[in-house]
């Protein structure tokens, strides 16, 4: 139980490190994906969704009910939000610098 809670905490704050930890030290991803390309794409672009998909496959025996679909939706939102914040910070920072340079 403590390991599951620790894993949940790591997964929420550092999903890519959690994926690496699970892949290197456990057999969590064995048999979850048919093609090696999907977890690699998930690791790069959608780590929360990749983790949630593996949770559904391992802990819910691949059964997709309302709870699993809501979790998938939340994981997708987290992936979109985490990628959008870095873009917004870069965009507004560079936009602000350009405005300051134009004024001077």
Backbone atoms as SQL, in Angstrom:
CREATE TABLE atoms (id INTEGER PRIMARY KEY, chain TEXT, resi INTEGER, resn TEXT, atom TEXT, x REAL, y REAL, z REAL);
INSERT INTO atoms VALUES
  (1, 'A', 1, 'UNK', 'N', 0.815, -1.187, 0.000),
  (2, 'A', 1, 'UNK', 'CA', 0.000, 0.000, 0.000),
  (3, 'A', 1, 'UNK', 'C', 0.868, 1.264, 0.000),
  (4, 'A', 2, 'UNK', 'N', 1.916, 1.266, 0.788),
  (5, 'A', 2, 'UNK', 'CA', 2.804, 2.427, 0.842),
  (6, 'A', 2, 'UNK', 'C', 3.505, 2.622, -0.498),
  (7, 'A', 3, 'UNK', 'N', 3.916, 1.519, -1.135),
  (8, 'A', 3, 'UNK', 'CA', 4.567, 1.608, -2.441),
  (9, 'A', 3, 'UNK', 'C', 3.610, 2.198, -3.475),
  (10, 'A', 4, 'UNK', 'N', 2.342, 1.802, -3.439),
  (11, 'A', 4, 'UNK', 'CA', 1.352, 2.322, -4.385),
  (12, 'A', 4, 'UNK', 'C', 1.143, 3.820, -4.189),
  (13, 'A', 5, 'UNK', 'N', 1.083, 4.277, -2.951),
  (14, 'A', 5, 'UNK', 'CA', 0.921, 5.706, -2.688),
  (15, 'A', 5, 'UNK', 'C', 2.159, 6.499, -3.100),
  (16, 'A', 6, 'UNK', 'N', 3.326, 5.944, -2.857),
  (17, 'A', 6, 'UNK', 'CA', 4.568, 6.588, -3.287),
  (18, 'A', 6, 'UNK', 'C', 4.614, 6.693, -4.809),
  (19, 'A', 7, 'UNK', 'N', 4.220, 5.628, -5.474),
  (20, 'A', 7, 'UNK', 'CA', 4.190, 5.620, -6.931),
  (21, 'A', 7, 'UNK', 'C', 3.193, 6.636, -7.470),
  (22, 'A', 8, 'UNK', 'N', 2.045, 6.743, -6.826),
  (23, 'A', 8, 'UNK', 'CA', 1.045, 7.730, -7.227),
  (24, 'A', 8, 'UNK', 'C', 1.594, 9.151, -7.081),
  (25, 'A', 9, 'UNK', 'N', 2.251, 9.424, -5.962),
  (26, 'A', 9, 'UNK', 'CA', 2.836, 10.742, -5.753),
  (27, 'A', 9, 'UNK', 'C', 3.912, 11.071, -6.771),
  (28, 'A', 10, 'UNK', 'N', 4.779, 10.119, -7.045),
  (29, 'A', 10, 'UNK', 'CA', 5.808, 10.334, -8.059),
  (30, 'A', 10, 'UNK', 'C', 5.195, 10.545, -9.433),
  (31, 'A', 11, 'UNK', 'N', 4.179, 9.762, -9.744),
  (32, 'A', 11, 'UNK', 'CA', 3.540, 9.865, -11.047),
  (33, 'A', 11, 'UNK', 'C', 2.881, 11.203, -11.285),
  (34, 'A', 12, 'UNK', 'N', 2.344, 11.812, -10.256),
  (35, 'A', 12, 'UNK', 'CA', 1.692, 13.105, -10.415),
  (36, 'A', 12, 'UNK', 'C', 2.689, 14.245, -10.602),
  (37, 'A', 13, 'UNK', 'N', 3.823, 14.161, -9.934),
  (38, 'A', 13, 'UNK', 'CA', 4.766, 15.275, -9.977),
  (39, 'A', 13, 'UNK', 'C', 5.879, 15.101, -11.003),
  (40, 'A', 14, 'UNK', 'N', 6.329, 13.894, -11.211),
  (41, 'A', 14, 'UNK', 'CA', 7.407, 13.637, -12.169),
  (42, 'A', 14, 'UNK', 'C', 7.082, 12.376, -12.979),
  (43, 'A', 15, 'UNK', 'N', 6.167, 12.491, -13.936),
  (44, 'A', 15, 'UNK', 'CA', 5.698, 11.296, -14.649),
  (45, 'A', 15, 'UNK', 'C', 6.778, 10.619, -15.495),
  (46, 'A', 16, 'UNK', 'N', 7.640, 11.381, -16.117),
  (47, 'A', 16, 'UNK', 'CA', 8.661, 10.744, -16.966),
  (48, 'A', 16, 'UNK', 'C', 9.666, 9.951, -16.139),
  (49, 'A', 17, 'UNK', 'N', 10.041, 10.480, -14.988),
  (50, 'A', 17, 'UNK', 'CA', 10.952, 9.732, -14.116),
  (51, 'A', 17, 'UNK', 'C', 10.256, 8.487, -13.578),
  (52, 'A', 18, 'UNK', 'N', 8.968, 8.594, -13.292),
  (53, 'A', 18, 'UNK', 'CA', 8.209, 7.434, -12.830),
  (54, 'A', 18, 'UNK', 'C', 8.155, 6.360, -13.904),
  (55, 'A', 19, 'UNK', 'N', 7.941, 6.756, -15.152),
  (56, 'A', 19, 'UNK', 'CA', 7.925, 5.790, -16.254),
  (57, 'A', 19, 'UNK', 'C', 9.280, 5.101, -16.368),
  (58, 'A', 20, 'UNK', 'N', 10.363, 5.875, -16.301),
  (59, 'A', 20, 'UNK', 'CA', 11.700, 5.273, -16.366),
  (60, 'A', 20, 'UNK', 'C', 11.940, 4.316, -15.202),
  (61, 'A', 21, 'UNK', 'N', 11.549, 4.725, -14.007),
  (62, 'A', 21, 'UNK', 'CA', 11.694, 3.894, -12.819),
  (63, 'A', 21, 'UNK', 'C', 10.939, 2.571, -12.995),
  (64, 'A', 22, 'UNK', 'N', 9.694, 2.660, -13.433),
  (65, 'A', 22, 'UNK', 'CA', 8.888, 1.444, -13.622),
  (66, 'A', 22, 'UNK', 'C', 9.452, 0.554, -14.724),
  (67, 'A', 23, 'UNK', 'N', 9.925, 1.172, -15.801),
  (68, 'A', 23, 'UNK', 'CA', 10.434, 0.393, -16.922),
  (69, 'A', 23, 'UNK', 'C', 11.753, -0.315, -16.570),
  (70, 'A', 24, 'UNK', 'N', 12.626, 0.385, -15.845),
  (71, 'A', 24, 'UNK', 'CA', 13.933, -0.190, -15.526),
  (72, 'A', 24, 'UNK', 'C', 13.897, -1.187, -14.363),
  (73, 'A', 25, 'UNK', 'N', 13.052, -0.936, -13.368),
  (74, 'A', 25, 'UNK', 'CA', 13.119, -1.726, -12.140),
  (75, 'A', 25, 'UNK', 'C', 11.970, -2.712, -11.934),
  (76, 'A', 26, 'UNK', 'N', 10.932, -2.656, -12.777),
  (77, 'A', 26, 'UNK', 'CA', 9.802, -3.570, -12.603),
  (78, 'A', 26, 'UNK', 'C', 9.386, -4.137, -13.955),
  (79, 'A', 27, 'UNK', 'N', 8.390, -5.001, -13.927),
  (80, 'A', 27, 'UNK', 'CA', 7.831, -5.519, -15.176),
  (81, 'A', 27, 'UNK', 'C', 6.449, -4.899, -15.449),
  (82, 'A', 28, 'UNK', 'N', 6.257, -3.675, -15.009),
  (83, 'A', 28, 'UNK', 'CA', 4.985, -2.977, -15.096),
  (84, 'A', 28, 'UNK', 'C', 4.484, -2.838, -16.535),
  (85, 'A', 29, 'UNK', 'N', 5.376, -2.581, -17.482),
  (86, 'A', 29, 'UNK', 'CA', 4.973, -2.330, -18.862),
  (87, 'A', 29, 'UNK', 'C', 5.016, -3.581, -19.744),
  (88, 'A', 30, 'UNK', 'N', 5.378, -4.718, -19.190),
  (89, 'A', 30, 'UNK', 'CA', 5.450, -5.950, -19.982),
  (90, 'A', 30, 'UNK', 'C', 4.041, -6.359, -20.383),
  (91, 'A', 31, 'UNK', 'N', 3.808, -6.484, -21.667),
  (92, 'A', 31, 'UNK', 'CA', 2.515, -6.909, -22.179),
  (93, 'A', 31, 'UNK', 'C', 1.466, -5.823, -22.252),
  (94, 'A', 32, 'UNK', 'N', 1.791, -4.597, -21.859),
  (95, 'A', 32, 'UNK', 'CA', 0.808, -3.515, -21.891),
  (96, 'A', 32, 'UNK', 'C', 0.673, -2.954, -23.300),
  (97, 'A', 33, 'UNK', 'N', 1.779, -2.763, -23.977),
  (98, 'A', 33, 'UNK', 'CA', 1.778, -2.209, -25.325),
  (99, 'A', 33, 'UNK', 'C', 2.229, -3.271, -26.316),
  (100, 'A', 34, 'UNK', 'N', 1.565, -3.323, -27.471),
  (101, 'A', 34, 'UNK', 'CA', 1.919, -4.304, -28.494),
  (102, 'A', 34, 'UNK', 'C', 3.148, -3.889, -29.293),
  (103, 'A', 35, 'UNK', 'N', 3.353, -2.613, -29.427),
  (104, 'A', 35, 'UNK', 'CA', 4.448, -2.079, -30.234),
  (105, 'A', 35, 'UNK', 'C', 5.289, -1.160, -29.353),
  (106, 'A', 36, 'UNK', 'N', 6.606, -1.250, -29.434),
  (107, 'A', 36, 'UNK', 'CA', 7.494, -0.458, -28.587),
  (108, 'A', 36, 'UNK', 'C', 7.379, 1.035, -28.859),
  (109, 'A', 37, 'UNK', 'N', 6.866, 1.403, -30.034),
  (110, 'A', 37, 'UNK', 'CA', 6.787, 2.809, -30.414),
  (111, 'A', 37, 'UNK', 'C', 5.784, 3.587, -29.553),
  (112, 'A', 38, 'UNK', 'N', 4.670, 2.958, -29.151),
  (113, 'A', 38, 'UNK', 'CA', 3.646, 3.660, -28.373),
  (114, 'A', 38, 'UNK', 'C', 4.145, 4.158, -27.016),
  (115, 'A', 39, 'UNK', 'N', 4.842, 3.346, -26.248),
  (116, 'A', 39, 'UNK', 'CA', 5.330, 3.904, -24.974),
  (117, 'A', 39, 'UNK', 'C', 6.389, 4.998, -25.161),
  (118, 'A', 40, 'UNK', 'N', 7.159, 4.918, -26.222),
  (119, 'A', 40, 'UNK', 'CA', 8.156, 5.970, -26.485),
  (120, 'A', 40, 'UNK', 'C', 7.456, 7.282, -26.826),
  (121, 'A', 41, 'UNK', 'N', 6.444, 7.210, -27.695),
  (122, 'A', 41, 'UNK', 'CA', 5.672, 8.408, -28.037),
  (123, 'A', 41, 'UNK', 'C', 4.969, 8.946, -26.797),
  (124, 'A', 42, 'UNK', 'N', 4.409, 8.043, -26.005),
  (125, 'A', 42, 'UNK', 'CA', 3.744, 8.458, -24.778),
  (126, 'A', 42, 'UNK', 'C', 4.702, 9.093, -23.789),
  (127, 'A', 43, 'UNK', 'N', 5.899, 8.555, -23.683),
  (128, 'A', 43, 'UNK', 'CA', 6.908, 9.111, -22.782),
  (129, 'A', 43, 'UNK', 'C', 7.245, 10.545, -23.171),
  (130, 'A', 44, 'UNK', 'N', 7.351, 10.801, -24.462),
  (131, 'A', 44, 'UNK', 'CA', 7.745, 12.126, -24.939),
  (132, 'A', 44, 'UNK', 'C', 6.581, 13.118, -24.887),
  (133, 'A', 45, 'UNK', 'N', 5.416, 12.719, -25.401),
  (134, 'A', 45, 'UNK', 'CA', 4.324, 13.674, -25.601),
  (135, 'A', 45, 'UNK', 'C', 3.201, 13.599, -24.569),
  (136, 'A', 46, 'UNK', 'N', 2.949, 12.421, -23.993),
  (137, 'A', 46, 'UNK', 'CA', 1.799, 12.270, -23.091),
  (138, 'A', 46, 'UNK', 'C', 2.134, 11.325, -21.935),
  (139, 'A', 47, 'UNK', 'N', 3.014, 11.737, -21.022),
  (140, 'A', 47, 'UNK', 'CA', 3.417, 10.823, -19.945),
  (141, 'A', 47, 'UNK', 'C', 2.293, 10.471, -18.975),
  (142, 'A', 48, 'UNK', 'N', 1.423, 11.426, -18.652),
  (143, 'A', 48, 'UNK', 'CA', 0.323, 11.118, -17.732),
  (144, 'A', 48, 'UNK', 'C', -0.639, 10.104, -18.355),
  (145, 'A', 49, 'UNK', 'N', -0.940, 10.275, -19.625),
  (146, 'A', 49, 'UNK', 'CA', -1.842, 9.354, -20.315),
  (147, 'A', 49, 'UNK', 'C', -1.207, 7.975, -20.421),
  (148, 'A', 50, 'UNK', 'N', 0.077, 7.912, -20.689),
  (149, 'A', 50, 'UNK', 'CA', 0.776, 6.636, -20.755),
  (150, 'A', 50, 'UNK', 'C', 0.736, 5.920, -19.416),
  (151, 'A', 51, 'UNK', 'N', 0.986, 6.648, -18.346),
  (152, 'A', 51, 'UNK', 'CA', 0.911, 6.043, -17.014),
  (153, 'A', 51, 'UNK', 'C', -0.503, 5.561, -16.705),
  (154, 'A', 52, 'UNK', 'N', -1.513, 6.363, -17.019),
  (155, 'A', 52, 'UNK', 'CA', -2.881, 5.962, -16.717),
  (156, 'A', 52, 'UNK', 'C', -3.285, 4.735, -17.532),
  (157, 'A', 53, 'UNK', 'N', -2.899, 4.694, -18.794),
  (158, 'A', 53, 'UNK', 'CA', -3.208, 3.526, -19.622),
  (159, 'A', 53, 'UNK', 'C', -2.577, 2.270, -19.020),
  (160, 'A', 54, 'UNK', 'N', -1.347, 2.381, -18.550),
  (161, 'A', 54, 'UNK', 'CA', -0.697, 1.219, -17.943),
  (162, 'A', 54, 'UNK', 'C', -1.357, 0.830, -16.619),
  (163, 'A', 55, 'UNK', 'N', -1.868, 1.813, -15.870),
  (164, 'A', 55, 'UNK', 'CA', -2.590, 1.512, -14.627),
  (165, 'A', 55, 'UNK', 'C', -3.867, 0.739, -14.946),
  (166, 'A', 56, 'UNK', 'N', -4.592, 1.181, -15.960),
  (167, 'A', 56, 'UNK', 'CA', -5.825, 0.478, -16.331),
  (168, 'A', 56, 'UNK', 'C', -5.511, -0.942, -16.787),
  (169, 'A', 57, 'UNK', 'N', -4.459, -1.117, -17.561),
  (170, 'A', 57, 'UNK', 'CA', -4.114, -2.455, -18.042),
  (171, 'A', 57, 'UNK', 'C', -3.653, -3.365, -16.915),
  (172, 'A', 58, 'UNK', 'N', -2.925, -2.834, -15.949),
  (173, 'A', 58, 'UNK', 'CA', -2.371, -3.660, -14.873),
  (174, 'A', 58, 'UNK', 'C', -3.322, -3.836, -13.693),
  (175, 'A', 59, 'UNK', 'N', -3.974, -2.774, -13.264),
  (176, 'A', 59, 'UNK', 'CA', -4.764, -2.849, -12.043),
  (177, 'A', 59, 'UNK', 'C', -6.249, -3.121, -12.290),
  (178, 'A', 60, 'UNK', 'N', -6.757, -2.776, -13.458),
  (179, 'A', 60, 'UNK', 'CA', -8.164, -2.995, -13.776),
  (180, 'A', 60, 'UNK', 'C', -8.335, -4.054, -14.858),
  (181, 'A', 61, 'UNK', 'N', -7.296, -4.798, -15.148),
  (182, 'A', 61, 'UNK', 'CA', -7.305, -5.884, -16.141),
  (183, 'A', 61, 'UNK', 'C', -7.762, -5.414, -17.516),
  (184, 'A', 62, 'UNK', 'N', -7.458, -4.173, -17.860),
  (185, 'A', 62, 'UNK', 'CA', -7.791, -3.653, -19.180),
  (186, 'A', 62, 'UNK', 'C', -9.252, -3.327, -19.373),
  (187, 'A', 63, 'UNK', 'N', -10.025, -3.311, -18.313),
  (188, 'A', 63, 'UNK', 'CA', -11.461, -3.031, -18.390),
  (189, 'A', 63, 'UNK', 'C', -11.694, -1.519, -18.326),
  (190, 'A', 64, 'UNK', 'N', -12.358, -0.972, -19.344),
  (191, 'A', 64, 'UNK', 'CA', -12.592, 0.461, -19.422),
  (192, 'A', 64, 'UNK', 'C', -14.030, 0.776, -19.029),
  (193, 'A', 65, 'UNK', 'N', -14.193, 1.245, -17.800),
  (194, 'A', 65, 'UNK', 'CA', -15.494, 1.677, -17.293),
  (195, 'A', 65, 'UNK', 'C', -15.510, 3.183, -17.139),
  (196, 'A', 66, 'UNK', 'N', -16.538, 3.729, -16.500),
  (197, 'A', 66, 'UNK', 'CA', -16.626, 5.193, -16.325),
  (198, 'A', 66, 'UNK', 'C', -15.442, 5.778, -15.539),
  (199, 'A', 67, 'UNK', 'N', -15.011, 5.107, -14.484),
  (200, 'A', 67, 'UNK', 'CA', -13.886, 5.605, -13.695),
  (201, 'A', 67, 'UNK', 'C', -12.606, 5.664, -14.529),
  (202, 'A', 68, 'UNK', 'N', -12.370, 4.647, -15.328),
  (203, 'A', 68, 'UNK', 'CA', -11.158, 4.605, -16.141),
  (204, 'A', 68, 'UNK', 'C', -11.199, 5.674, -17.241),
  (205, 'A', 69, 'UNK', 'N', -12.372, 5.906, -17.806),
  (206, 'A', 69, 'UNK', 'CA', -12.499, 6.922, -18.855),
  (207, 'A', 69, 'UNK', 'C', -12.332, 8.321, -18.268),
  (208, 'A', 70, 'UNK', 'N', -12.874, 8.559, -17.085),
  (209, 'A', 70, 'UNK', 'CA', -12.675, 9.853, -16.407),
  (210, 'A', 70, 'UNK', 'C', -11.192, 10.056, -16.101),
  (211, 'A', 71, 'UNK', 'N', -10.526, 8.995, -15.636),
  (212, 'A', 71, 'UNK', 'CA', -9.084, 9.078, -15.387),
  (213, 'A', 71, 'UNK', 'C', -8.301, 9.370, -16.649),
  (214, 'A', 72, 'UNK', 'N', -8.715, 8.772, -17.766),
  (215, 'A', 72, 'UNK', 'CA', -8.054, 9.036, -19.044),
  (216, 'A', 72, 'UNK', 'C', -8.241, 10.490, -19.451),
  (217, 'A', 73, 'UNK', 'N', -9.450, 11.002, -19.275),
  (218, 'A', 73, 'UNK', 'CA', -9.731, 12.399, -19.586),
  (219, 'A', 73, 'UNK', 'C', -8.867, 13.334, -18.736),
  (220, 'A', 74, 'UNK', 'N', -8.765, 13.057, -17.446),
  (221, 'A', 74, 'UNK', 'CA', -7.937, 13.879, -16.564),
  (222, 'A', 74, 'UNK', 'C', -6.460, 13.796, -16.937),
  (223, 'A', 75, 'UNK', 'N', -6.002, 12.592, -17.299),
  (224, 'A', 75, 'UNK', 'CA', -4.605, 12.436, -17.722),
  (225, 'A', 75, 'UNK', 'C', -4.334, 13.239, -18.987),
  (226, 'A', 76, 'UNK', 'N', -5.259, 13.216, -19.931),
  (227, 'A', 76, 'UNK', 'CA', -5.092, 14.018, -21.150),
  (228, 'A', 76, 'UNK', 'C', -5.054, 15.507, -20.824),
  (229, 'A', 77, 'UNK', 'N', -5.926, 15.942, -19.918),
  (230, 'A', 77, 'UNK', 'CA', -5.903, 17.354, -19.507),
  (231, 'A', 77, 'UNK', 'C', -4.576, 17.739, -18.862),
  (232, 'A', 78, 'UNK', 'N', -4.044, 16.860, -18.024),
  (233, 'A', 78, 'UNK', 'CA', -2.740, 17.135, -17.403),
  (234, 'A', 78, 'UNK', 'C', -1.635, 17.221, -18.450),
  (235, 'A', 79, 'UNK', 'N', -1.669, 16.327, -19.437),
  (236, 'A', 79, 'UNK', 'CA', -0.663, 16.374, -20.501),
  (237, 'A', 79, 'UNK', 'C', -0.762, 17.668, -21.300),
  (238, 'A', 80, 'UNK', 'N', -1.973, 18.064, -21.640),
  (239, 'A', 80, 'UNK', 'CA', -2.158, 19.299, -22.414),
  (240, 'A', 80, 'UNK', 'C', -1.747, 20.511, -21.579),
  (241, 'A', 81, 'UNK', 'N', -2.154, 20.531, -20.312),
  (242, 'A', 81, 'UNK', 'CA', -1.819, 21.671, -19.447),
  (243, 'A', 81, 'UNK', 'C', -0.320, 21.773, -19.213),
  (244, 'A', 82, 'UNK', 'N', 0.343, 20.646, -19.007),
  (245, 'A', 82, 'UNK', 'CA', 1.777, 20.711, -18.724),
  (246, 'A', 82, 'UNK', 'C', 2.572, 21.127, -19.950),
  (247, 'A', 83, 'UNK', 'N', 2.119, 20.785, -21.139),
  (248, 'A', 83, 'UNK', 'CA', 2.841, 21.220, -22.336),
  (249, 'A', 83, 'UNK', 'C', 2.496, 22.661, -22.680),
  (250, 'A', 84, 'UNK', 'N', 1.291, 23.094, -22.387),
  (251, 'A', 84, 'UNK', 'CA', 0.866, 24.454, -22.709),
  (252, 'A', 84, 'UNK', 'C', 1.509, 25.510, -21.844),
  (253, 'A', 85, 'UNK', 'N', 1.761, 25.195, -20.576),
  (254, 'A', 85, 'UNK', 'CA', 2.357, 26.190, -19.695),
  (255, 'A', 85, 'UNK', 'C', 3.765, 26.553, -20.128),
  (256, 'A', 86, 'UNK', 'N', 4.536, 25.596, -20.566),
  (257, 'A', 86, 'UNK', 'CA', 5.896, 25.914, -20.984),
  (258, 'A', 86, 'UNK', 'C', 5.880, 26.759, -22.253),
  (259, 'A', 87, 'UNK', 'N', 4.944, 26.482, -23.162),
  (260, 'A', 87, 'UNK', 'CA', 4.843, 27.293, -24.375),
  (261, 'A', 87, 'UNK', 'C', 4.418, 28.715, -24.023),
  (262, 'A', 88, 'UNK', 'N', 3.434, 28.842, -23.146),
  (263, 'A', 88, 'UNK', 'CA', 2.934, 30.159, -22.788),
  (264, 'A', 88, 'UNK', 'C', 4.029, 30.987, -22.118),
  (265, 'A', 89, 'UNK', 'N', 4.787, 30.354, -21.242),
  (266, 'A', 89, 'UNK', 'CA', 5.864, 31.070, -20.551),
  (267, 'A', 89, 'UNK', 'C', 6.904, 31.537, -21.566),
  (268, 'A', 90, 'UNK', 'N', 7.268, 30.706, -22.522),
  (269, 'A', 90, 'UNK', 'CA', 8.243, 31.078, -23.541),
  (270, 'A', 90, 'UNK', 'C', 7.690, 32.196, -24.417),
  (271, 'A', 91, 'UNK', 'N', 6.444, 32.064, -24.842),
  (272, 'A', 91, 'UNK', 'CA', 5.841, 33.036, -25.745),
  (273, 'A', 91, 'UNK', 'C', 5.728, 34.405, -25.085),
  (274, 'A', 92, 'UNK', 'N', 5.179, 34.451, -23.870),
  (275, 'A', 92, 'UNK', 'CA', 5.011, 35.739, -23.210),
  (276, 'A', 92, 'UNK', 'C', 6.338, 36.363, -22.818),
  (277, 'A', 93, 'UNK', 'N', 7.313, 35.532, -22.457),
  (278, 'A', 93, 'UNK', 'CA', 8.625, 36.074, -22.111),
  (279, 'A', 93, 'UNK', 'C', 9.260, 36.726, -23.333),
  (280, 'A', 94, 'UNK', 'N', 9.239, 36.045, -24.475),
  (281, 'A', 94, 'UNK', 'CA', 9.842, 36.605, -25.672),
  (282, 'A', 94, 'UNK', 'C', 9.044, 37.790, -26.195),
  (283, 'A', 95, 'UNK', 'N', 7.721, 37.742, -26.074),
  (284, 'A', 95, 'UNK', 'CA', 6.885, 38.855, -26.510),
  (285, 'A', 95, 'UNK', 'C', 7.176, 40.089, -25.669),
  (286, 'A', 96, 'UNK', 'N', 7.334, 39.903, -24.380),
  (287, 'A', 96, 'UNK', 'CA', 7.631, 41.017, -23.482),
  (288, 'A', 96, 'UNK', 'C', 8.994, 41.624, -23.806),
  (289, 'A', 97, 'UNK', 'N', 9.975, 40.794, -24.112),
  (290, 'A', 97, 'UNK', 'CA', 11.316, 41.287, -24.437),
  (291, 'A', 97, 'UNK', 'C', 11.270, 42.096, -25.727),
  (292, 'A', 98, 'UNK', 'N', 10.498, 41.644, -26.725),
  (293, 'A', 98, 'UNK', 'CA', 10.399, 42.377, -27.990),
  (294, 'A', 98, 'UNK', 'C', 9.748, 43.737, -27.783),
  (295, 'A', 99, 'UNK', 'N', 8.737, 43.799, -26.941),
  (296, 'A', 99, 'UNK', 'CA', 8.067, 45.069, -26.694),
  (297, 'A', 99, 'UNK', 'C', 9.005, 46.046, -26.006),
  (298, 'A', 100, 'UNK', 'N', 9.776, 45.563, -25.060),
  (299, 'A', 100, 'UNK', 'CA', 10.729, 46.424, -24.358),
  (300, 'A', 100, 'UNK', 'C', 11.785, 46.933, -25.332),
  (301, 'A', 101, 'UNK', 'N', 12.251, 46.090, -26.237),
  (302, 'A', 101, 'UNK', 'CA', 13.269, 46.524, -27.200),
  (303, 'A', 101, 'UNK', 'C', 12.693, 47.549, -28.172),
  (304, 'A', 102, 'UNK', 'N', 11.411, 47.392, -28.559),
  (305, 'A', 102, 'UNK', 'CA', 10.812, 48.337, -29.496),
  (306, 'A', 102, 'UNK', 'C', 10.623, 49.714, -28.856),
  (307, 'A', 103, 'UNK', 'N', 10.338, 49.753, -27.562),
  (308, 'A', 103, 'UNK', 'CA', 10.132, 51.014, -26.873),
  (309, 'A', 103, 'UNK', 'C', 11.452, 51.772, -26.768),
  (310, 'A', 104, 'UNK', 'N', 12.525, 51.057, -26.529),
  (311, 'A', 104, 'UNK', 'CA', 13.822, 51.716, -26.377),
  (312, 'A', 104, 'UNK', 'C', 14.357, 51.989, -27.723);
